[in-house]
Amino acid sequence: MGITTEEIYFKPSLRVINDAQISQIHAATLEVLERTGIKMTHPEGLEILEEAGAKVTGNRVRIPSWMVEDAIASAPHRMVLGNQKGERTVFLEKDNSYFGPSLDCIDYMDPKTHERVRFTSEHVKATAALCDGLDRFDWCMIIGMADDKPPDIADRVVVRNTLQYCEKPLVFCCKDTNSVKDIYEMGLLLCGGKENFDKAPCLVHYSEPISPLLYYDPAVDKIIFCSEKSIPLINFPAPQACGSAPATFAGTIVQGSAESLSGLVLHQLVNPGAPFIYGAFTTIMDMKTTIFSYGATELSLMTGAMAQMAQHYKLPFFGTAGATDSKFCDAQAGAEVALQCLTSAAVGSGLVHDCSSWMDHGSLVSPEFMVLTHDIVDSIHHFMKGIPITKETLALDVIDKVGPGGHYLTEKHTMDNFRQIKYSELFDRSIYAKWEEAGSKKFEERLQALTLKKMAEHQPRPLSKEIIKELDRMQASWK
């Protein structure tokens, strides 16, 4: 075989379940929805499902398998998200992966003092701006809560501040449909109207059924509203093995899949073809501590299986990686993040959330953790490029030129290609003497310095005075 003149490329990949297992999980998911069903008390939701063919007895809804299959077939098999300028930046299809932070944390760790305080609207601005400046994060979330704002409007204030300080596509959650309407109005303002929004939505709504198999009324309201307006919707339960889901991993995956797909059925009945994102936060209850674990190895294993189910259904997927149960940016945090992010990228986990901000099992945001996770994601980005094979990369001519016993330091080929190597701003490769000369800074000190540097240097794109004035008017009207 001769040497190729074209690039041969292979993307590193991972599979945690095989085709036979996928078929069994799918069949079991259909059985759960048809045999056990879901609980729902929402009158309109019940009416829509019953009229379409579901079997409704009181507040129990059993969904025939053909309704599930029809919903999967009618939902879009790809989705493109855009930033506020209308640039199409996130392509949710096949096994693509795009990393972003998390949402709704209640505490903030100050990167200067390492003091742990309640998360406020000012912290929203700081973390949104940091996310905006970290280029390996392709999208953003409403990273923390606004403890300093009235509870009735805090969810919208958080979104407003995030949109103002980060122009990347935003995934948000909120308490009710009134909040979704106000947030949608902000999105339309920033992207230039509904026509632009529909071409590449800059907002995605995150909603949750309650495990096991329960929908509360506000969640159903939001499913219906998002479907009607074609606002992309993530329907994302959080089944916890041993607690709110079976102790077995397969059972938790089946229940999580059934919970997400049950929302898809209602969503597609309201507006066939409306954009929907499938997934579940499949993790464990740690039986030693009873916590909902964000750093468990099993989280990555079950998320990988769910990602493969999404690829089987040809549905966009909402994945999970980059979280930790640690309280600090320590070795535990780094190890948990690295495993989660690498496996998510290798299996192809779509819109991967929790990268950078969920510490202490989902309660703490640390800008330093955001910078640490971003560097790990950047390493994974390099890894996922694989090893392209071309005439240039095989380097036969330069190997022959240098010959036995030579070196490549002065070769043009080296100058042309050495920048393909990742050089971290955070991880140190210097010899001990050079490390001492540079100040003997340990990892935690370098991480703190790099975080403060990035927070000081990046300035988000400023919004016009007219848009700021309109956002102020909107906020003043919220109740």
C-alpha positions as CSV (number, residue, x, y, z in Angstrom):
1,M,0.0,0.0,0.0
2,G,1.4,3.4,-1.0
3,I,1.7,6.5,1.2
4,T,-1.6,8.5,1.2
5,T,-1.9,12.0,-0.3
6,E,-5.1,12.7,1.6
7,E,-5.7,13.0,5.3
8,I,-6.8,9.8,7.1
9,Y,-8.6,10.8,10.3
10,F,-10.1,8.8,13.2
11,K,-11.8,10.3,16.2
12,P,-11.1,8.6,19.5
13,S,-14.2,7.0,20.7
14,L,-15.7,5.1,23.6
15,R,-18.7,2.8,24.0
16,V,-20.0,1.5,27.4
17,I,-23.0,-0.5,26.0
18,N,-23.3,-2.6,22.8
19,D,-26.1,-2.8,20.3
20,A,-27.8,-5.7,22.1
21,Q,-27.8,-3.8,25.3
22,I,-29.2,-0.7,23.6
23,S,-32.1,-2.8,22.2
24,Q,-32.8,-4.2,25.7
25,I,-32.8,-0.7,27.3
26,H,-35.1,0.7,24.7
27,A,-37.5,-2.2,25.1
28,A,-37.5,-1.8,28.8
29,T,-38.0,1.9,28.5
30,L,-41.1,1.3,26.4
31,E,-42.4,-1.2,28.9
32,V,-42.0,1.2,31.8
33,L,-44.0,3.9,30.0
34,E,-46.7,1.5,28.9
35,R,-47.0,-0.6,32.0
36,T,-46.1,1.7,34.9
37,G,-46.5,5.1,33.3
38,I,-46.1,8.5,34.9
39,K,-48.0,10.6,37.4
40,M,-49.3,14.0,36.3
41,T,-52.0,16.3,37.7
42,H,-51.9,19.0,35.0
43,P,-55.4,19.2,33.4
44,E,-54.3,20.3,30.0
45,G,-51.4,17.9,29.9
46,L,-53.6,15.0,30.8
47,E,-56.2,16.1,28.1
48,I,-53.5,16.3,25.4
49,L,-52.1,12.9,26.2
50,E,-55.4,11.1,26.6
51,E,-56.8,12.5,23.3
52,A,-53.7,11.3,21.5
53,G,-54.1,7.8,22.7
54,A,-52.5,7.5,26.2
55,K,-54.4,5.6,28.9
56,V,-55.3,8.1,31.7
57,T,-56.7,6.8,35.0
58,G,-57.0,9.6,37.5
59,N,-53.5,11.1,37.6
60,R,-51.7,8.1,36.2
61,V,-50.8,8.2,32.5
62,R,-49.7,5.1,30.6
63,I,-48.1,5.8,27.3
64,P,-48.3,3.2,24.5
65,S,-45.0,2.3,22.8
66,W,-46.3,3.6,19.4
67,M,-46.8,7.1,20.9
68,V,-43.2,7.1,22.1
69,E,-41.9,5.9,18.8
70,D,-43.9,8.6,17.0
71,A,-42.5,11.3,19.3
72,I,-38.9,10.2,18.7
73,A,-39.5,10.2,14.9
74,S,-41.1,13.7,14.9
75,A,-38.5,15.4,17.0
76,P,-35.5,17.2,15.2
77,H,-32.5,14.9,14.9
78,R,-30.1,17.9,15.0
79,M,-30.1,21.3,16.6
80,V,-28.0,24.4,16.0
81,L,-27.5,27.0,18.7
82,G,-26.2,30.4,18.2
83,N,-24.7,33.3,20.2
84,Q,-26.3,36.7,20.6
85,K,-24.8,37.9,17.3
86,G,-26.5,35.1,15.4
87,E,-23.4,33.1,14.7
88,R,-24.1,29.3,14.6
89,T,-21.7,27.9,17.1
90,V,-23.1,24.7,18.7
91,F,-24.1,21.8,16.4
92,L,-25.9,19.1,18.4
93,E,-25.8,16.1,16.1
94,K,-24.3,12.6,16.1
95,D,-21.5,12.3,18.7
96,N,-20.4,16.0,18.8
97,S,-19.6,17.3,22.3
98,Y,-19.7,20.9,23.5
99,F,-18.7,21.9,27.1
100,G,-20.3,24.4,29.4
101,P,-20.8,25.2,33.1
102,S,-23.6,24.4,35.5
103,L,-26.5,26.2,37.2
104,D,-28.2,27.2,40.4
105,C,-25.3,26.8,42.9
106,I,-25.9,28.6,46.2
107,D,-22.3,29.3,47.4
108,Y,-19.3,31.1,45.9
109,M,-15.7,30.7,46.8
110,D,-13.8,34.0,46.4
111,P,-10.6,33.4,44.3
112,K,-8.7,36.0,46.3
113,T,-9.6,35.1,49.9
114,H,-11.0,31.5,49.4
115,E,-13.9,32.6,51.7
116,R,-17.1,30.7,51.0
117,V,-20.1,33.0,50.8
118,R,-23.6,33.0,49.4
119,F,-23.8,33.4,45.6
120,T,-25.1,36.9,44.6
121,S,-26.0,38.7,41.4
122,E,-22.5,40.2,41.4
123,H,-21.0,36.7,41.4
124,V,-23.3,36.0,38.4
125,K,-21.7,38.8,36.5
126,A,-18.2,37.7,37.4
127,T,-18.6,34.0,36.5
128,A,-20.6,34.8,33.3
129,A,-17.7,37.1,32.2
130,L,-15.2,34.4,33.0
131,C,-17.1,31.8,31.0
132,D,-17.3,34.3,28.1
133,G,-13.5,34.5,28.1
134,L,-12.7,30.8,28.4
135,D,-12.8,29.7,24.7
136,R,-13.2,26.0,25.3
137,F,-16.5,26.6,26.9
138,D,-18.9,26.8,23.9
139,W,-22.0,27.8,25.9
140,C,-23.0,29.1,29.3
141,M,-25.5,28.4,32.1
142,I,-26.9,30.6,34.9
143,I,-24.1,29.3,37.1
144,G,-25.5,30.4,40.5
145,M,-28.4,31.8,42.5
146,A,-28.9,35.5,43.3
147,D,-29.2,35.4,47.0
148,D,-29.3,39.2,47.2
149,K,-32.5,39.6,45.0
150,P,-36.1,39.0,45.9
151,P,-37.0,35.3,45.3
152,D,-39.9,36.2,43.0
153,I,-37.6,37.8,40.4
154,A,-34.2,36.3,41.2
155,D,-34.4,33.7,38.4
156,R,-34.8,36.4,35.8
157,V,-32.2,38.7,37.3
158,V,-29.7,35.8,37.0
159,V,-30.5,35.3,33.4
160,R,-30.4,39.1,32.6
161,N,-26.9,39.4,34.2
162,T,-25.6,36.3,32.4
163,L,-26.9,37.5,29.0
164,Q,-25.3,40.9,29.7
165,Y,-21.8,39.5,30.5
166,C,-21.7,36.4,28.2
167,E,-22.7,36.3,24.6
168,K,-22.5,32.5,24.2
169,P,-25.7,30.4,23.9
170,L,-27.4,30.2,27.4
171,V,-29.1,27.3,29.1
172,F,-31.4,28.6,31.8
173,C,-33.9,27.2,34.3
174,C,-36.6,29.2,36.1
175,K,-39.6,28.7,38.4
176,D,-42.6,29.1,36.1
177,T,-44.0,30.0,32.7
178,N,-44.1,33.7,33.5
179,S,-40.4,33.6,34.0
180,V,-39.9,31.7,30.8
181,K,-41.9,34.4,28.9
182,D,-39.8,37.2,30.4
183,I,-36.5,35.4,29.6
184,Y,-37.7,34.6,26.1
185,E,-38.4,38.3,25.6
186,M,-34.9,39.2,26.6
187,G,-33.5,36.6,24.2
188,L,-35.5,38.0,21.3
189,L,-34.2,41.5,22.2
190,L,-30.6,40.5,22.2
191,C,-30.6,38.4,19.1
192,G,-32.8,40.7,17.0
193,G,-36.2,39.1,17.0
194,K,-38.0,35.8,16.5
195,E,-36.8,35.1,13.0
196,N,-33.2,35.3,14.1
197,F,-33.9,33.3,17.2
198,D,-35.5,30.5,15.3
199,K,-32.5,30.2,12.9
200,A,-30.1,29.6,15.8
201,P,-31.6,29.9,19.3
202,C,-29.5,31.7,21.8
203,L,-31.6,30.3,24.7
204,V,-32.4,26.8,25.8
205,H,-34.7,26.0,28.7
206,Y,-33.8,23.4,31.3
207,S,-36.7,21.6,33.0
208,E,-37.0,18.5,35.2
209,P,-39.5,15.8,35.9
210,I,-39.2,14.5,39.4
211,S,-37.8,11.0,39.8
212,P,-39.4,8.6,40.0
213,L,-41.8,9.2,37.1
214,L,-43.6,12.4,38.4
215,Y,-44.4,15.7,36.7
216,Y,-45.4,18.7,38.8
217,D,-47.7,21.3,37.2
218,P,-45.2,24.1,36.6
219,A,-42.9,21.8,34.7
220,V,-45.8,20.7,32.4
221,D,-46.7,24.4,31.8
222,K,-43.1,25.1,30.7
223,I,-43.0,22.0,28.4
224,I,-46.2,23.2,26.7
225,F,-45.0,26.8,26.4
226,C,-41.5,26.0,25.1
227,S,-43.0,23.6,22.5
228,E,-45.5,26.3,21.3
229,K,-42.8,28.9,21.0
230,S,-40.1,26.5,19.6
231,I,-37.8,27.4,22.5
232,P,-35.3,24.4,22.7
233,L,-36.2,22.3,25.8
234,I,-34.1,20.0,27.9
235,N,-36.2,17.5,29.8
236,F,-33.7,16.2,32.3
237,P,-34.7,14.0,35.3
238,A,-32.2,13.2,38.1
239,P,-32.7,9.5,39.0
240,Q,-30.4,8.6,41.9
241,A,-29.5,4.9,42.1
242,C,-30.5,3.4,45.5
243,G,-32.7,6.5,46.3
244,S,-35.1,7.7,43.6
245,A,-34.1,5.0,41.1
246,P,-33.2,1.3,41.2
247,A,-29.9,0.3,42.7
248,T,-28.8,-1.3,39.5
249,F,-27.2,0.9,36.8
250,A,-29.4,-0.5,34.0
251,G,-32.6,0.1,36.0
252,T,-31.5,3.8,36.7
253,I,-30.8,4.3,33.0
254,V,-34.2,2.8,32.0
255,Q,-36.1,5.0,34.4
256,G,-34.2,8.1,33.4
257,S,-34.8,7.4,29.7
258,A,-38.5,6.8,30.4
259,E,-38.8,10.1,32.3
260,S,-37.1,12.1,29.6
261,L,-39.0,10.5,26.7
262,S,-42.4,10.9,28.5
263,G,-41.8,14.7,28.3
264,L,-40.9,14.3,24.6
265,V,-44.3,12.7,23.9
266,L,-46.2,15.6,25.4
267,H,-43.8,18.1,23.8
268,Q,-44.2,16.7,20.3
269,L,-48.0,16.4,20.6
270,V,-48.2,20.1,21.3
271,N,-46.0,21.1,18.3
272,P,-44.5,18.3,16.2
273,G,-40.9,19.2,15.2
274,A,-40.3,21.5,18.1
275,P,-36.7,21.3,19.4
276,F,-36.1,18.9,22.2
277,I,-33.0,17.7,24.1
278,Y,-33.0,14.2,25.7
279,G,-31.0,13.2,28.8
280,A,-30.9,12.4,32.5
281,F,-28.6,13.1,35.4
282,T,-28.0,9.5,36.2
283,T,-25.9,9.1,39.4
284,I,-25.9,7.4,42.7
285,M,-26.8,7.9,46.3
286,D,-23.6,7.4,48.3
287,M,-24.8,5.0,50.9
288,K,-22.1,6.1,53.3
289,T,-23.1,9.7,53.3
290,T,-26.6,9.7,51.6
291,I,-25.4,12.5,49.3
292,F,-26.4,12.9,45.6
293,S,-23.0,12.3,44.2
294,Y,-21.6,14.5,41.4
295,G,-18.2,12.9,41.3
296,A,-19.1,9.2,41.2
297,T,-17.5,7.0,38.6
298,E,-20.9,5.5,38.0
299,L,-22.2,8.9,36.9
300,S,-19.8,8.8,34.0
301,L,-20.7,5.2,33.2
302,M,-24.4,5.8,33.1
303,T,-24.1,9.2,31.3
304,G,-22.1,7.4,28.6
305,A,-24.9,4.8,28.2
306,M,-27.5,7.6,28.1
307,A,-25.5,9.3,25.4
308,Q,-25.5,6.2,23.3
309,M,-29.2,5.9,23.7
310,A,-29.5,9.5,22.4
311,Q,-27.4,8.5,19.4
312,H,-29.6,5.5,18.9
313,Y,-32.7,7.7,19.0
314,K,-31.0,10.4,16.9
315,L,-31.9,13.0,19.5
316,P,-29.7,15.8,20.8
317,F,-28.3,15.0,24.2
318,F,-27.7,16.9,27.5
319,G,-24.7,15.3,29.2
320,T,-22.9,15.7,32.5
321,A,-19.2,16.1,33.3
322,G,-16.8,18.4,35.1
323,A,-18.3,18.2,38.5
324,T,-16.8,17.1,41.8
325,D,-17.9,16.2,45.3
326,S,-14.7,17.9,46.7
327,K,-15.0,21.2,48.5
328,F,-11.7,22.6,47.1
329,C,-9.7,22.6,43.9
330,D,-7.6,19.6,45.1
331,A,-6.4,16.3,43.7
332,Q,-9.9,14.8,44.1
333,A,-11.5,17.6,42.1
334,G,-8.9,17.2,39.3
335,A,-9.2,13.4,39.1
336,E,-13.1,13.5,39.0
337,V,-13.2,16.2,36.4
338,A,-10.6,14.6,34.1
339,L,-12.4,11.2,34.1
340,Q,-15.8,12.7,33.5
341,C,-14.8,15.1,30.7
342,L,-12.6,12.6,28.8
343,T,-15.3,9.9,28.9
344,S,-18.0,12.4,27.9
345,A,-16.0,13.6,24.9
346,A,-15.0,10.1,23.8
347,V,-18.6,8.8,23.9
348,G,-20.0,12.0,22.3
349,S,-22.2,13.5,25.0
350,G,-23.7,16.5,23.2
351,L,-24.3,19.5,25.3
352,V,-22.1,18.6,28.3
353,H,-23.0,20.6,31.4
354,D,-21.4,21.0,34.9
355,C,-18.0,21.7,33.5
356,S,-16.4,24.2,35.8
357,S,-18.7,25.1,38.6
358,W,-20.5,22.2,40.5
359,M,-18.4,21.5,43.6
360,D,-19.4,20.0,46.9
361,H,-22.1,17.9,45.3
362,G,-23.8,20.8,43.4
363,S,-23.7,23.6,45.9
364,L,-20.5,25.6,45.3
365,V,-19.1,27.7,42.5
366,S,-15.4,28.5,42.3
367,P,-13.8,30.6,39.5
368,E,-10.6,28.6,40.1
369,F,-12.4,25.4,39.5
370,M,-13.8,26.9,36.2
371,V,-10.2,27.7,35.1
372,L,-8.9,24.2,36.2
373,T,-11.7,22.4,34.3
374,H,-11.3,24.6,31.3
375,D,-7.6,23.6,31.1
376,I,-8.6,19.9,31.3
377,V,-11.2,20.4,28.6
378,D,-8.6,22.0,26.4
379,S,-6.4,19.0,26.9
380,I,-9.3,16.7,26.0
381,H,-9.9,18.9,22.9
382,H,-6.4,18.2,21.8
383,F,-6.8,14.5,22.5
384,M,-10.0,14.2,20.6
385,K,-8.3,15.5,17.4
386,G,-6.7,12.1,17.2
387,I,-3.7,11.5,15.0
388,P,-4.3,12.8,11.4
389,I,-2.3,10.8,8.9
390,T,-1.0,12.7,5.8
391,K,2.2,12.8,3.8
392,E,3.2,15.8,6.0
393,T,2.5,14.2,9.3
394,L,4.2,10.8,8.4
395,A,7.3,13.0,8.0
396,L,9.3,10.4,5.8
397,D,11.4,13.1,4.1
398,V,12.5,14.8,7.3
399,I,13.2,11.4,8.9
400,D,15.4,10.5,6.0
401,K,17.1,13.9,6.0
402,V,18.0,13.8,9.7
403,G,19.0,10.2,9.6
404,P,20.3,8.0,12.4
405,G,21.8,10.0,15.3
406,G,20.6,13.4,14.2
407,H,18.1,15.8,15.7
408,Y,15.0,17.7,14.6
409,L,15.3,21.0,16.6
410,T,16.4,23.2,13.6
411,E,14.3,21.6,11.0
412,K,11.6,23.6,9.2
413,H,9.2,20.7,9.7
414,T,9.6,21.2,13.5
415,M,8.9,24.9,13.2
416,D,5.8,24.2,11.1
417,N,4.3,21.6,13.4
418,F,5.4,22.0,17.1
419,R,2.4,24.4,17.9
420,Q,0.1,21.4,17.5
421,I,1.3,20.4,21.0
422,K,-0.7,21.7,23.9
423,Y,1.2,24.0,26.2
424,S,-0.7,24.7,29.4
425,E,-0.7,27.9,31.3
426,L,-1.4,26.0,34.5
427,F,0.4,22.6,34.5
428,D,4.2,22.9,35.1
429,R,6.7,20.9,33.2
430,S,9.9,22.7,34.3
431,I,12.8,21.0,36.1
432,Y,13.0,21.5,39.8
433,A,15.7,24.1,39.7
434,K,13.8,26.2,37.2
435,W,10.6,25.8,39.3
436,E,12.5,27.2,42.3
437,E,13.8,30.1,40.2
438,A,10.3,31.0,39.2
439,G,9.1,31.3,42.8
440,S,8.5,27.7,43.9
441,K,4.7,28.1,43.2
442,K,2.7,25.0,43.9
443,F,-0.3,24.1,41.8
444,E,-2.9,25.8,43.9
445,E,-0.9,29.1,43.8
446,R,-0.5,28.9,40.1
447,L,-4.2,28.2,39.7
448,Q,-5.2,31.2,41.9
449,A,-2.8,33.5,40.0
450,L,-4.1,32.4,36.6
451,T,-7.7,32.7,37.6
452,L,-7.3,36.3,38.9
453,K,-5.4,37.1,35.7
454,K,-8.1,35.8,33.4
455,M,-10.9,37.5,35.5
456,A,-9.0,40.8,35.2
457,E,-8.1,40.6,31.6
458,H,-11.3,39.6,29.8
459,Q,-13.9,42.3,29.1
460,P,-17.2,41.0,27.6
461,R,-18.7,42.6,24.5
462,P,-20.6,45.7,25.8
463,L,-24.2,45.9,25.0
464,S,-25.6,49.2,23.5
465,K,-27.1,51.8,25.8
466,E,-30.4,51.2,24.1
467,I,-30.4,47.5,24.9
468,I,-29.3,48.1,28.5
469,K,-32.1,50.6,28.9
470,E,-34.6,48.1,27.6
471,L,-33.3,45.4,29.9
472,D,-33.7,47.8,32.8
473,R,-37.3,48.5,31.7
474,M,-38.0,44.8,31.5
475,Q,-36.5,44.1,34.9
476,A,-38.5,46.9,36.5
477,S,-41.7,45.3,35.3
478,W,-41.1,41.8,36.7
479,K,-43.3,40.6,39.5
